[in-house]
Amino acid sequence: MLDFVMAKMIKIDGWRCERCSHEWAPRNKEEKPKVCPKCKSPYWDTAKKESIKK
Ligand SMILES: [Zn+2]
């Protein structure tokens, strides 16, 4: 149980862009980055969903 939690914490130690798959570790991981440092997308944390499209 605890092993699972630890593994999950390590896994989310950095951020991953859903748009360009870029992965990076921010200096302050408490604070969510506004944009992806690579593609500059403000929606880097949101995967493309066809249901949202109007
Ligand atoms: Zn990106």
mmCIF file of the protein (N, C-alpha, C, O) and its ligand, coordinates in Angstrom:
data_MODEL
# 
_entry.id   MODEL 
# 
loop_
_entity.id 
_entity.type 
_entity.pdbx_number_of_molecules 
1 polymer     1 
2 non-polymer 1 
# 
_entity_poly.entity_id                      1 
_entity_poly.type                           'polypeptide(L)' 
_entity_poly.nstd_linkage                   no 
_entity_poly.nstd_monomer                   no 
_entity_poly.pdbx_seq_one_letter_code       MLDFVMAKMIKIDGWRCERCSHEWAPRNKEEKPKVCPKCKSPYWDTAKKESIKK 
_entity_poly.pdbx_seq_one_letter_code_can   MLDFVMAKMIKIDGWRCERCSHEWAPRNKEEKPKVCPKCKSPYWDTAKKESIKK 
_entity_poly.pdbx_strand_id                 A 
# 
loop_
_entity_poly_seq.entity_id 
_entity_poly_seq.num 
_entity_poly_seq.mon_id 
_entity_poly_seq.hetero 
1 1  MET n 
1 2  LEU n 
1 3  ASP n 
1 4  PHE n 
1 5  VAL n 
1 6  MET n 
1 7  ALA n 
1 8  LYS n 
1 9  MET n 
1 10 ILE n 
1 11 LYS n 
1 12 ILE n 
1 13 ASP n 
1 14 GLY n 
1 15 TRP n 
1 16 ARG n 
1 17 CYS n 
1 18 GLU n 
1 19 ARG n 
1 20 CYS n 
1 21 SER n 
1 22 HIS n 
1 23 GLU n 
1 24 TRP n 
1 25 ALA n 
1 26 PRO n 
1 27 ARG n 
1 28 ASN n 
1 29 LYS n 
1 30 GLU n 
1 31 GLU n 
1 32 LYS n 
1 33 PRO n 
1 34 LYS n 
1 35 VAL n 
1 36 CYS n 
1 37 PRO n 
1 38 LYS n 
1 39 CYS n 
1 40 LYS n 
1 41 SER n 
1 42 PRO n 
1 43 TYR n 
1 44 TRP n 
1 45 ASP n 
1 46 THR n 
1 47 ALA n 
1 48 LYS n 
1 49 LYS n 
1 50 GLU n 
1 51 SER n 
1 52 ILE n 
1 53 LYS n 
1 54 LYS n 
# 
loop_
_struct_asym.id 
_struct_asym.entity_id 
A 1 
B 2 
# 
loop_
_chem_comp.id 
_chem_comp.type 
_chem_comp.mon_nstd_flag 
ALA 'L-peptide linking' y 
ARG 'L-peptide linking' y 
ASN 'L-peptide linking' y 
ASP 'L-peptide linking' y 
CYS 'L-peptide linking' y 
GLU 'L-peptide linking' y 
GLY 'peptide linking'   y 
HIS 'L-peptide linking' y 
ILE 'L-peptide linking' y 
LEU 'L-peptide linking' y 
LYS 'L-peptide linking' y 
MET 'L-peptide linking' y 
PHE 'L-peptide linking' y 
PRO 'L-peptide linking' y 
SER 'L-peptide linking' y 
THR 'L-peptide linking' y 
TRP 'L-peptide linking' y 
TYR 'L-peptide linking' y 
VAL 'L-peptide linking' y 
ZN  non-polymer         . 
# 
_pdbx_entity_nonpoly.entity_id   2 
_pdbx_entity_nonpoly.name        ? 
_pdbx_entity_nonpoly.comp_id     ZN 
# 
_pdbx_nonpoly_scheme.asym_id         B 
_pdbx_nonpoly_scheme.entity_id       2 
_pdbx_nonpoly_scheme.mon_id          ZN 
_pdbx_nonpoly_scheme.ndb_seq_num     1 
_pdbx_nonpoly_scheme.pdb_seq_num     101 
_pdbx_nonpoly_scheme.auth_seq_num    101 
_pdbx_nonpoly_scheme.pdb_mon_id      ZN 
_pdbx_nonpoly_scheme.auth_mon_id     ZN 
_pdbx_nonpoly_scheme.pdb_strand_id   A 
_pdbx_nonpoly_scheme.pdb_ins_code    . 
# 
loop_
_atom_site.group_PDB 
_atom_site.id 
_atom_site.type_symbol 
_atom_site.label_atom_id 
_atom_site.label_alt_id 
_atom_site.label_comp_id 
_atom_site.label_asym_id 
_atom_site.label_entity_id 
_atom_site.label_seq_id 
_atom_site.pdbx_PDB_ins_code 
_atom_site.Cartn_x 
_atom_site.Cartn_y 
_atom_site.Cartn_z 
_atom_site.occupancy 
_atom_site.B_iso_or_equiv 
_atom_site.pdbx_formal_charge 
_atom_site.auth_seq_id 
_atom_site.auth_comp_id 
_atom_site.auth_asym_id 
_atom_site.auth_atom_id 
_atom_site.pdbx_PDB_model_num 
ATOM   1   N  N  . MET A 1 1  ? 0.842   -1.207 0.000   1.00 0.00 ? 1   MET A N  1 
ATOM   2   C  CA . MET A 1 1  ? 0.000   0.000  0.000   1.00 0.00 ? 1   MET A CA 1 
ATOM   3   C  C  . MET A 1 1  ? 0.874   1.252  0.000   1.00 0.00 ? 1   MET A C  1 
ATOM   4   O  O  . MET A 1 1  ? 0.708   2.136  -0.841  1.00 0.00 ? 1   MET A O  1 
ATOM   5   N  N  . LEU A 1 2  ? 1.796   1.317  0.941   1.00 0.00 ? 2   LEU A N  1 
ATOM   6   C  CA . LEU A 1 2  ? 2.678   2.478  1.013   1.00 0.00 ? 2   LEU A CA 1 
ATOM   7   C  C  . LEU A 1 2  ? 3.611   2.523  -0.191  1.00 0.00 ? 2   LEU A C  1 
ATOM   8   O  O  . LEU A 1 2  ? 3.920   3.598  -0.706  1.00 0.00 ? 2   LEU A O  1 
ATOM   9   N  N  . ASP A 1 3  ? 4.054   1.357  -0.635  1.00 0.00 ? 3   ASP A N  1 
ATOM   10  C  CA . ASP A 1 3  ? 4.937   1.296  -1.799  1.00 0.00 ? 3   ASP A CA 1 
ATOM   11  C  C  . ASP A 1 3  ? 4.248   1.901  -3.014  1.00 0.00 ? 3   ASP A C  1 
ATOM   12  O  O  . ASP A 1 3  ? 4.881   2.588  -3.816  1.00 0.00 ? 3   ASP A O  1 
ATOM   13  N  N  . PHE A 1 4  ? 2.980   1.649  -3.144  1.00 0.00 ? 4   PHE A N  1 
ATOM   14  C  CA . PHE A 1 4  ? 2.221   2.175  -4.278  1.00 0.00 ? 4   PHE A CA 1 
ATOM   15  C  C  . PHE A 1 4  ? 2.177   3.698  -4.220  1.00 0.00 ? 4   PHE A C  1 
ATOM   16  O  O  . PHE A 1 4  ? 2.354   4.372  -5.234  1.00 0.00 ? 4   PHE A O  1 
ATOM   17  N  N  . VAL A 1 5  ? 1.939   4.232  -3.023  1.00 0.00 ? 5   VAL A N  1 
ATOM   18  C  CA . VAL A 1 5  ? 1.871   5.688  -2.869  1.00 0.00 ? 5   VAL A CA 1 
ATOM   19  C  C  . VAL A 1 5  ? 3.204   6.336  -3.196  1.00 0.00 ? 5   VAL A C  1 
ATOM   20  O  O  . VAL A 1 5  ? 3.262   7.349  -3.893  1.00 0.00 ? 5   VAL A O  1 
ATOM   21  N  N  . MET A 1 6  ? 4.273   5.744  -2.686  1.00 0.00 ? 6   MET A N  1 
ATOM   22  C  CA . MET A 1 6  ? 5.604   6.289  -2.941  1.00 0.00 ? 6   MET A CA 1 
ATOM   23  C  C  . MET A 1 6  ? 5.916   6.311  -4.435  1.00 0.00 ? 6   MET A C  1 
ATOM   24  O  O  . MET A 1 6  ? 6.442   7.291  -4.963  1.00 0.00 ? 6   MET A O  1 
ATOM   25  N  N  . ALA A 1 7  ? 5.581   5.211  -5.099  1.00 0.00 ? 7   ALA A N  1 
ATOM   26  C  CA . ALA A 1 7  ? 5.844   5.118  -6.536  1.00 0.00 ? 7   ALA A CA 1 
ATOM   27  C  C  . ALA A 1 7  ? 5.083   6.201  -7.282  1.00 0.00 ? 7   ALA A C  1 
ATOM   28  O  O  . ALA A 1 7  ? 5.603   6.805  -8.220  1.00 0.00 ? 7   ALA A O  1 
ATOM   29  N  N  . LYS A 1 8  ? 3.863   6.438  -6.864  1.00 0.00 ? 8   LYS A N  1 
ATOM   30  C  CA . LYS A 1 8  ? 3.053   7.446  -7.528  1.00 0.00 ? 8   LYS A CA 1 
ATOM   31  C  C  . LYS A 1 8  ? 3.632   8.844  -7.307  1.00 0.00 ? 8   LYS A C  1 
ATOM   32  O  O  . LYS A 1 8  ? 3.637   9.672  -8.218  1.00 0.00 ? 8   LYS A O  1 
ATOM   33  N  N  . MET A 1 9  ? 4.115   9.097  -6.103  1.00 0.00 ? 9   MET A N  1 
ATOM   34  C  CA . MET A 1 9  ? 4.690   10.406 -5.801  1.00 0.00 ? 9   MET A CA 1 
ATOM   35  C  C  . MET A 1 9  ? 5.925   10.660 -6.661  1.00 0.00 ? 9   MET A C  1 
ATOM   36  O  O  . MET A 1 9  ? 6.132   11.765 -7.161  1.00 0.00 ? 9   MET A O  1 
ATOM   37  N  N  . ILE A 1 10 ? 6.733   9.629  -6.822  1.00 0.00 ? 10  ILE A N  1 
ATOM   38  C  CA . ILE A 1 10 ? 7.943   9.775  -7.635  1.00 0.00 ? 10  ILE A CA 1 
ATOM   39  C  C  . ILE A 1 10 ? 7.569   10.026 -9.090  1.00 0.00 ? 10  ILE A C  1 
ATOM   40  O  O  . ILE A 1 10 ? 8.215   10.801 -9.796  1.00 0.00 ? 10  ILE A O  1 
ATOM   41  N  N  . LYS A 1 11 ? 6.531   9.364  -9.505  1.00 0.00 ? 11  LYS A N  1 
ATOM   42  C  CA . LYS A 1 11 ? 6.120   9.466  -10.900 1.00 0.00 ? 11  LYS A CA 1 
ATOM   43  C  C  . LYS A 1 11 ? 5.646   10.891 -11.247 1.00 0.00 ? 11  LYS A C  1 
ATOM   44  O  O  . LYS A 1 11 ? 5.858   11.367 -12.362 1.00 0.00 ? 11  LYS A O  1 
ATOM   45  N  N  . ILE A 1 12 ? 5.017   11.549 -10.296 1.00 0.00 ? 12  ILE A N  1 
ATOM   46  C  CA . ILE A 1 12 ? 4.514   12.898 -10.577 1.00 0.00 ? 12  ILE A CA 1 
ATOM   47  C  C  . ILE A 1 12 ? 5.479   13.971 -10.084 1.00 0.00 ? 12  ILE A C  1 
ATOM   48  O  O  . ILE A 1 12 ? 5.089   15.116 -9.856  1.00 0.00 ? 12  ILE A O  1 
ATOM   49  N  N  . ASP A 1 13 ? 6.745   13.583 -9.922  1.00 0.00 ? 13  ASP A N  1 
ATOM   50  C  CA . ASP A 1 13 ? 7.759   14.524 -9.454  1.00 0.00 ? 13  ASP A CA 1 
ATOM   51  C  C  . ASP A 1 13 ? 7.985   15.630 -10.481 1.00 0.00 ? 13  ASP A C  1 
ATOM   52  O  O  . ASP A 1 13 ? 8.359   16.754 -10.144 1.00 0.00 ? 13  ASP A O  1 
ATOM   53  N  N  . GLY A 1 14 ? 7.750   15.280 -11.731 1.00 0.00 ? 14  GLY A N  1 
ATOM   54  C  CA . GLY A 1 14 ? 7.884   16.269 -12.788 1.00 0.00 ? 14  GLY A CA 1 
ATOM   55  C  C  . GLY A 1 14 ? 6.575   16.437 -13.531 1.00 0.00 ? 14  GLY A C  1 
ATOM   56  O  O  . GLY A 1 14 ? 5.562   15.839 -13.169 1.00 0.00 ? 14  GLY A O  1 
ATOM   57  N  N  . TRP A 1 15 ? 6.601   17.251 -14.571 1.00 0.00 ? 15  TRP A N  1 
ATOM   58  C  CA . TRP A 1 15 ? 5.386   17.473 -15.359 1.00 0.00 ? 15  TRP A CA 1 
ATOM   59  C  C  . TRP A 1 15 ? 5.566   16.903 -16.756 1.00 0.00 ? 15  TRP A C  1 
ATOM   60  O  O  . TRP A 1 15 ? 6.679   16.750 -17.259 1.00 0.00 ? 15  TRP A O  1 
ATOM   61  N  N  . ARG A 1 16 ? 4.437   16.599 -17.354 1.00 0.00 ? 16  ARG A N  1 
ATOM   62  C  CA . ARG A 1 16 ? 4.497   16.078 -18.714 1.00 0.00 ? 16  ARG A CA 1 
ATOM   63  C  C  . ARG A 1 16 ? 3.447   16.790 -19.558 1.00 0.00 ? 16  ARG A C  1 
ATOM   64  O  O  . ARG A 1 16 ? 2.279   16.884 -19.179 1.00 0.00 ? 16  ARG A O  1 
ATOM   65  N  N  . CYS A 1 17 ? 3.880   17.282 -20.692 1.00 0.00 ? 17  CYS A N  1 
ATOM   66  C  CA . CYS A 1 17 ? 2.978   17.996 -21.577 1.00 0.00 ? 17  CYS A CA 1 
ATOM   67  C  C  . CYS A 1 17 ? 2.162   17.002 -22.392 1.00 0.00 ? 17  CYS A C  1 
ATOM   68  O  O  . CYS A 1 17 ? 2.713   16.094 -23.015 1.00 0.00 ? 17  CYS A O  1 
ATOM   69  N  N  . GLU A 1 18 ? 0.851   17.181 -22.381 1.00 0.00 ? 18  GLU A N  1 
ATOM   70  C  CA . GLU A 1 18 ? -0.038  16.283 -23.121 1.00 0.00 ? 18  GLU A CA 1 
ATOM   71  C  C  . GLU A 1 18 ? -0.026  16.599 -24.615 1.00 0.00 ? 18  GLU A C  1 
ATOM   72  O  O  . GLU A 1 18 ? -0.492  15.809 -25.436 1.00 0.00 ? 18  GLU A O  1 
ATOM   73  N  N  . ARG A 1 19 ? 0.506   17.747 -24.940 1.00 0.00 ? 19  ARG A N  1 
ATOM   74  C  CA . ARG A 1 19 ? 0.486   18.176 -26.344 1.00 0.00 ? 19  ARG A CA 1 
ATOM   75  C  C  . ARG A 1 19 ? 1.730   17.748 -27.107 1.00 0.00 ? 19  ARG A C  1 
ATOM   76  O  O  . ARG A 1 19 ? 1.636   17.247 -28.228 1.00 0.00 ? 19  ARG A O  1 
ATOM   77  N  N  . CYS A 1 20 ? 2.897   17.945 -26.498 1.00 0.00 ? 20  CYS A N  1 
ATOM   78  C  CA . CYS A 1 20 ? 4.142   17.618 -27.207 1.00 0.00 ? 20  CYS A CA 1 
ATOM   79  C  C  . CYS A 1 20 ? 4.926   16.517 -26.499 1.00 0.00 ? 20  CYS A C  1 
ATOM   80  O  O  . CYS A 1 20 ? 6.014   16.150 -26.944 1.00 0.00 ? 20  CYS A O  1 
ATOM   81  N  N  . SER A 1 21 ? 4.383   15.985 -25.397 1.00 0.00 ? 21  SER A N  1 
ATOM   82  C  CA . SER A 1 21 ? 5.000   14.882 -24.655 1.00 0.00 ? 21  SER A CA 1 
ATOM   83  C  C  . SER A 1 21 ? 6.322   15.281 -23.990 1.00 0.00 ? 21  SER A C  1 
ATOM   84  O  O  . SER A 1 21 ? 7.100   14.429 -23.562 1.00 0.00 ? 21  SER A O  1 
ATOM   85  N  N  . HIS A 1 22 ? 6.553   16.583 -23.914 1.00 0.00 ? 22  HIS A N  1 
ATOM   86  C  CA . HIS A 1 22 ? 7.763   17.052 -23.249 1.00 0.00 ? 22  HIS A CA 1 
ATOM   87  C  C  . HIS A 1 22 ? 7.631   16.830 -21.738 1.00 0.00 ? 22  HIS A C  1 
ATOM   88  O  O  . HIS A 1 22 ? 6.580   17.077 -21.146 1.00 0.00 ? 22  HIS A O  1 
ATOM   89  N  N  . GLU A 1 23 ? 8.726   16.358 -21.132 1.00 0.00 ? 23  GLU A N  1 
ATOM   90  C  CA . GLU A 1 23 ? 8.720   16.135 -19.690 1.00 0.00 ? 23  GLU A CA 1 
ATOM   91  C  C  . GLU A 1 23 ? 9.778   17.010 -19.052 1.00 0.00 ? 23  GLU A C  1 
ATOM   92  O  O  . GLU A 1 23 ? 10.897  17.126 -19.550 1.00 0.00 ? 23  GLU A O  1 
ATOM   93  N  N  . TRP A 1 24 ? 9.409   17.615 -17.955 1.00 0.00 ? 24  TRP A N  1 
ATOM   94  C  CA . TRP A 1 24 ? 10.384  18.476 -17.277 1.00 0.00 ? 24  TRP A CA 1 
ATOM   95  C  C  . TRP A 1 24 ? 10.095  18.522 -15.788 1.00 0.00 ? 24  TRP A C  1 
ATOM   96  O  O  . TRP A 1 24 ? 8.976   18.253 -15.351 1.00 0.00 ? 24  TRP A O  1 
ATOM   97  N  N  . ALA A 1 25 ? 11.113  18.866 -15.018 1.00 0.00 ? 25  ALA A N  1 
ATOM   98  C  CA . ALA A 1 25 ? 10.971  18.985 -13.571 1.00 0.00 ? 25  ALA A CA 1 
ATOM   99  C  C  . ALA A 1 25 ? 11.118  20.453 -13.189 1.00 0.00 ? 25  ALA A C  1 
ATOM   100 O  O  . ALA A 1 25 ? 12.203  21.018 -13.326 1.00 0.00 ? 25  ALA A O  1 
ATOM   101 N  N  . PRO A 1 26 ? 10.058  21.068 -12.720 1.00 0.00 ? 26  PRO A N  1 
ATOM   102 C  CA . PRO A 1 26 ? 10.106  22.477 -12.338 1.00 0.00 ? 26  PRO A CA 1 
ATOM   103 C  C  . PRO A 1 26 ? 10.863  22.679 -11.028 1.00 0.00 ? 26  PRO A C  1 
ATOM   104 O  O  . PRO A 1 26 ? 10.986  21.761 -10.218 1.00 0.00 ? 26  PRO A O  1 
ATOM   105 N  N  . ARG A 1 27 ? 11.360  23.887 -10.840 1.00 0.00 ? 27  ARG A N  1 
ATOM   106 C  CA . ARG A 1 27 ? 12.064  24.189 -9.594  1.00 0.00 ? 27  ARG A CA 1 
ATOM   107 C  C  . ARG A 1 27 ? 11.109  24.074 -8.419  1.00 0.00 ? 27  ARG A C  1 
ATOM   108 O  O  . ARG A 1 27 ? 11.435  23.494 -7.384  1.00 0.00 ? 27  ARG A O  1 
ATOM   109 N  N  . ASN A 1 28 ? 9.929   24.637 -8.601  1.00 0.00 ? 28  ASN A N  1 
ATOM   110 C  CA . ASN A 1 28 ? 8.915   24.578 -7.544  1.00 0.00 ? 28  ASN A CA 1 
ATOM   111 C  C  . ASN A 1 28 ? 7.779   23.671 -7.991  1.00 0.00 ? 28  ASN A C  1 
ATOM   112 O  O  . ASN A 1 28 ? 6.881   24.101 -8.715  1.00 0.00 ? 28  ASN A O  1 
ATOM   113 N  N  . LYS A 1 29 ? 7.819   22.411 -7.559  1.00 0.00 ? 29  LYS A N  1 
ATOM   114 C  CA . LYS A 1 29 ? 6.801   21.473 -8.016  1.00 0.00 ? 29  LYS A CA 1 
ATOM   115 C  C  . LYS A 1 29 ? 5.484   21.640 -7.276  1.00 0.00 ? 29  LYS A C  1 
ATOM   116 O  O  . LYS A 1 29 ? 4.500   20.973 -7.594  1.00 0.00 ? 29  LYS A O  1 
ATOM   117 N  N  . GLU A 1 30 ? 5.465   22.525 -6.295  1.00 0.00 ? 30  GLU A N  1 
ATOM   118 C  CA . GLU A 1 30 ? 4.213   22.822 -5.602  1.00 0.00 ? 30  GLU A CA 1 
ATOM   119 C  C  . GLU A 1 30 ? 3.319   23.663 -6.514  1.00 0.00 ? 30  GLU A C  1 
ATOM   120 O  O  . GLU A 1 30 ? 2.091   23.628 -6.436  1.00 0.00 ? 30  GLU A O  1 
ATOM   121 N  N  . GLU A 1 31 ? 3.983   24.408 -7.369  1.00 0.00 ? 31  GLU A N  1 
ATOM   122 C  CA . GLU A 1 31 ? 3.263   25.328 -8.244  1.00 0.00 ? 31  GLU A CA 1 
ATOM   123 C  C  . GLU A 1 31 ? 3.167   24.766 -9.658  1.00 0.00 ? 31  GLU A C  1 
ATOM   124 O  O  . GLU A 1 31 ? 4.169   24.379 -10.258 1.00 0.00 ? 31  GLU A O  1 
ATOM   125 N  N  . LYS A 1 32 ? 1.966   24.731 -10.165 1.00 0.00 ? 32  LYS A N  1 
ATOM   126 C  CA . LYS A 1 32 ? 1.755   24.185 -11.497 1.00 0.00 ? 32  LYS A CA 1 
ATOM   127 C  C  . LYS A 1 32 ? 2.195   25.198 -12.561 1.00 0.00 ? 32  LYS A C  1 
ATOM   128 O  O  . LYS A 1 32 ? 1.803   26.364 -12.516 1.00 0.00 ? 32  LYS A O  1 
ATOM   129 N  N  . PRO A 1 33 ? 3.006   24.747 -13.508 1.00 0.00 ? 33  PRO A N  1 
ATOM   130 C  CA . PRO A 1 33 ? 3.463   25.653 -14.576 1.00 0.00 ? 33  PRO A CA 1 
ATOM   131 C  C  . PRO A 1 33 ? 2.290   26.169 -15.399 1.00 0.00 ? 33  PRO A C  1 
ATOM   132 O  O  . PRO A 1 33 ? 1.319   25.450 -15.633 1.00 0.00 ? 33  PRO A O  1 
ATOM   133 N  N  . LYS A 1 34 ? 2.388   27.404 -15.828 1.00 0.00 ? 34  LYS A N  1 
ATOM   134 C  CA . LYS A 1 34 ? 1.302   28.001 -16.624 1.00 0.00 ? 34  LYS A CA 1 
ATOM   135 C  C  . LYS A 1 34 ? 1.334   27.494 -18.056 1.00 0.00 ? 34  LYS A C  1 
ATOM   136 O  O  . LYS A 1 34 ? 0.301   27.219 -18.665 1.00 0.00 ? 34  LYS A O  1 
ATOM   137 N  N  . VAL A 1 35 ? 2.546   27.378 -18.574 1.00 0.00 ? 35  VAL A N  1 
ATOM   138 C  CA . VAL A 1 35 ? 2.676   26.897 -19.947 1.00 0.00 ? 35  VAL A CA 1 
ATOM   139 C  C  . VAL A 1 35 ? 3.770   25.846 -20.044 1.00 0.00 ? 35  VAL A C  1 
ATOM   140 O  O  . VAL A 1 35 ? 4.647   25.765 -19.184 1.00 0.00 ? 35  VAL A O  1 
ATOM   141 N  N  . CYS A 1 36 ? 3.711   25.058 -21.081 1.00 0.00 ? 36  CYS A N  1 
ATOM   142 C  CA . CYS A 1 36 ? 4.768   24.091 -21.342 1.00 0.00 ? 36  CYS A CA 1 
ATOM   143 C  C  . CYS A 1 36 ? 6.010   24.853 -21.790 1.00 0.00 ? 36  CYS A C  1 
ATOM   144 O  O  . CYS A 1 36 ? 5.920   25.698 -22.680 1.00 0.00 ? 36  CYS A O  1 
ATOM   145 N  N  . PRO A 1 37 ? 7.159   24.574 -21.197 1.00 0.00 ? 37  PRO A N  1 
ATOM   146 C  CA . PRO A 1 37 ? 8.394   25.303 -21.554 1.00 0.00 ? 37  PRO A CA 1 
ATOM   147 C  C  . PRO A 1 37 ? 8.846   25.031 -22.979 1.00 0.00 ? 37  PRO A C  1 
ATOM   148 O  O  . PRO A 1 37 ? 9.651   25.782 -23.531 1.00 0.00 ? 37  PRO A O  1 
ATOM   149 N  N  . LYS A 1 38 ? 8.342   23.982 -23.567 1.00 0.00 ? 38  LYS A N  1 
ATOM   150 C  CA . LYS A 1 38 ? 8.779   23.631 -24.919 1.00 0.00 ? 38  LYS A CA 1 
ATOM   151 C  C  . LYS A 1 38 ? 7.837   24.184 -25.994 1.00 0.00 ? 38  LYS A C  1 
ATOM   152 O  O  . LYS A 1 38 ? 8.268   24.911 -26.889 1.00 0.00 ? 38  LYS A O  1 
ATOM   153 N  N  . CYS A 1 39 ? 6.542   23.834 -25.898 1.00 0.00 ? 39  CYS A N  1 
ATOM   154 C  CA . CYS A 1 39 ? 5.602   24.259 -26.946 1.00 0.00 ? 39  CYS A CA 1 
ATOM   155 C  C  . CYS A 1 39 ? 4.801   25.484 -26.523 1.00 0.00 ? 39  CYS A C  1 
ATOM   156 O  O  . CYS A 1 39 ? 4.005   26.013 -27.298 1.00 0.00 ? 39  CYS A O  1 
ATOM   157 N  N  . LYS A 1 40 ? 5.019   25.930 -25.283 1.00 0.00 ? 40  LYS A N  1 
ATOM   158 C  CA . LYS A 1 40 ? 4.379   27.149 -24.772 1.00 0.00 ? 40  LYS A CA 1 
ATOM   159 C  C  . LYS A 1 40 ? 2.861   27.066 -24.698 1.00 0.00 ? 40  LYS A C  1 
ATOM   160 O  O  . LYS A 1 40 ? 2.181   28.087 -24.594 1.00 0.00 ? 40  LYS A O  1 
ATOM   161 N  N  . SER A 1 41 ? 2.341   25.866 -24.750 1.00 0.00 ? 41  SER A N  1 
ATOM   162 C  CA . SER A 1 41 ? 0.886   25.723 -24.708 1.00 0.00 ? 41  SER A CA 1 
ATOM   163 C  C  . SER A 1 41 ? 0.364   25.853 -23.274 1.00 0.00 ? 41  SER A C  1 
ATOM   164 O  O  . SER A 1 41 ? 0.871   25.189 -22.369 1.00 0.00 ? 41  SER A O  1 
ATOM   165 N  N  . PRO A 1 42 ? -0.640  26.700 -23.063 1.00 0.00 ? 42  PRO A N  1 
ATOM   166 C  CA . PRO A 1 42 ? -1.244  26.826 -21.736 1.00 0.00 ? 42  PRO A CA 1 
ATOM   167 C  C  . PRO A 1 42 ? -2.133  25.635 -21.412 1.00 0.00 ? 42  PRO A C  1 
ATOM   168 O  O  . PRO A 1 42 ? -2.606  25.483 -20.286 1.00 0.00 ? 42  PRO A O  1 
ATOM   169 N  N  . TYR A 1 43 ? -2.350  24.802 -22.408 1.00 0.00 ? 43  TYR A N  1 
ATOM   170 C  CA . TYR A 1 43 ? -3.198  23.619 -22.207 1.00 0.00 ? 43  TYR A CA 1 
ATOM   171 C  C  . TYR A 1 43 ? -2.363  22.348 -22.187 1.00 0.00 ? 43  TYR A C  1 
ATOM   172 O  O  . TYR A 1 43 ? -2.844  21.267 -22.527 1.00 0.00 ? 43  TYR A O  1 
ATOM   173 N  N  . TRP A 1 44 ? -1.112  22.493 -21.787 1.00 0.00 ? 44  TRP A N  1 
ATOM   174 C  CA . TRP A 1 44 ? -0.187  21.364 -21.785 1.00 0.00 ? 44  TRP A CA 1 
ATOM   175 C  C  . TRP A 1 44 ? -0.659  20.230 -20.883 1.00 0.00 ? 44  TRP A C  1 
ATOM   176 O  O  . TRP A 1 44 ? -0.316  19.068 -21.105 1.00 0.00 ? 44  TRP A O  1 
ATOM   177 N  N  . ASP A 1 45 ? -1.459  20.576 -19.848 1.00 0.00 ? 45  ASP A N  1 
ATOM   178 C  CA . ASP A 1 45 ? -1.890  19.542 -18.897 1.00 0.00 ? 45  ASP A CA 1 
ATOM   179 C  C  . ASP A 1 45 ? -3.247  18.954 -19.270 1.00 0.00 ? 45  ASP A C  1 
ATOM   180 O  O  . ASP A 1 45 ? -3.798  18.122 -18.549 1.00 0.00 ? 45  ASP A O  1 
ATOM   181 N  N  . THR A 1 46 ? -3.770  19.396 -20.398 1.00 0.00 ? 46  THR A N  1 
ATOM   182 C  CA . THR A 1 46 ? -5.074  18.905 -20.819 1.00 0.00 ? 46  THR A CA 1 
ATOM   183 C  C  . THR A 1 46 ? -4.949  18.138 -22.131 1.00 0.00 ? 46  THR A C  1 
ATOM   184 O  O  . THR A 1 46 ? -4.555  18.688 -23.159 1.00 0.00 ? 46  THR A O  1 
ATOM   185 N  N  . ALA A 1 47 ? -5.289  16.872 -22.070 1.00 0.00 ? 47  ALA A N  1 
ATOM   186 C  CA . ALA A 1 47 ? -5.237  16.074 -23.284 1.00 0.00 ? 47  ALA A CA 1 
ATOM   187 C  C  . ALA A 1 47 ? -6.361  16.503 -24.219 1.00 0.00 ? 47  ALA A C  1 
ATOM   188 O  O  . ALA A 1 47 ? -7.434  16.921 -23.784 1.00 0.00 ? 47  ALA A O  1 
ATOM   189 N  N  . LYS A 1 48 ? -6.091  16.390 -25.481 1.00 0.00 ? 48  LYS A N  1 
ATOM   190 C  CA . LYS A 1 48 ? -7.112  16.759 -26.457 1.00 0.00 ? 48  LYS A CA 1 
ATOM   191 C  C  . LYS A 1 48 ? -8.314  15.835 -26.330 1.00 0.00 ? 48  LYS A C  1 
ATOM   192 O  O  . LYS A 1 48 ? -8.187  14.610 -26.331 1.00 0.00 ? 48  LYS A O  1 
ATOM   193 N  N  . LYS A 1 49 ? -9.485  16.458 -26.220 1.00 0.00 ? 49  LYS A N  1 
ATOM   194 C  CA . LYS A 1 49 ? -10.706 15.661 -26.113 1.00 0.00 ? 49  LYS A CA 1 
ATOM   195 C  C  . LYS A 1 49 ? -11.688 16.110 -27.186 1.00 0.00 ? 49  LYS A C  1 
ATOM   196 O  O  . LYS A 1 49 ? -12.053 17.281 -27.284 1.00 0.00 ? 49  LYS A O  1 
ATOM   197 N  N  . GLU A 1 50 ? -12.087 15.159 -27.963 1.00 0.00 ? 50  GLU A N  1 
ATOM   198 C  CA . GLU A 1 50 ? -13.011 15.486 -29.065 1.00 0.00 ? 50  GLU A CA 1 
ATOM   199 C  C  . GLU A 1 50 ? -14.350 15.962 -28.545 1.00 0.00 ? 50  GLU A C  1 
ATOM   200 O  O  . GLU A 1 50 ? -15.050 16.717 -29.219 1.00 0.00 ? 50  GLU A O  1 
ATOM   201 N  N  . SER A 1 51 ? -14.712 15.525 -27.347 1.00 0.00 ? 51  SER A N  1 
ATOM   202 C  CA . SER A 1 51 ? -16.026 15.882 -26.799 1.00 0.00 ? 51  SER A CA 1 
ATOM   203 C  C  . SER A 1 51 ? -16.115 17.374 -26.475 1.00 0.00 ? 51  SER A C  1 
ATOM   204 O  O  . SER A 1 51 ? -17.202 17.950 -26.439 1.00 0.00 ? 51  SER A O  1 
ATOM   205 N  N  . ILE A 1 52 ? -14.944 17.993 -26.237 1.00 0.00 ? 52  ILE A N  1 
ATOM   206 C  CA . ILE A 1 52 ? -14.931 19.431 -25.899 1.00 0.00 ? 52  ILE A CA 1 
ATOM   207 C  C  . ILE A 1 52 ? -15.142 20.282 -27.155 1.00 0.00 ? 52  ILE A C  1 
ATOM   208 O  O  . ILE A 1 52 ? -15.714 21.371 -27.108 1.00 0.00 ? 52  ILE A O  1 
ATOM   209 N  N  . LYS A 1 53 ? -14.670 19.758 -28.251 1.00 0.00 ? 53  LYS A N  1 
ATOM   210 C  CA . LYS A 1 53 ? -14.750 20.504 -29.518 1.00 0.00 ? 53  LYS A CA 1 
ATOM   211 C  C  . LYS A 1 53 ? -16.193 20.801 -29.909 1.00 0.00 ? 53  LYS A C  1 
ATOM   212 O  O  . LYS A 1 53 ? -17.054 19.922 -29.896 1.00 0.00 ? 53  LYS A O  1 
ATOM   213 N  N  . LYS A 1 54 ? -16.429 22.043 -30.253 1.00 0.00 ? 54  LYS A N  1 
ATOM   214 C  CA . LYS A 1 54 ? -17.775 22.434 -30.654 1.00 0.00 ? 54  LYS A CA 1 
ATOM   215 C  C  . LYS A 1 54 ? -17.927 22.404 -32.178 1.00 0.00 ? 54  LYS A C  1 
ATOM   216 O  O  . LYS A 1 54 ? -19.001 22.706 -32.698 1.00 0.00 ? 54  LYS A O  1 
HETATM 217 ZN ZN . ZN  B 2 .  ? 4.444   21.008 -24.747 1.00 0.00 2 101 ZN  A ZN 1 
# 
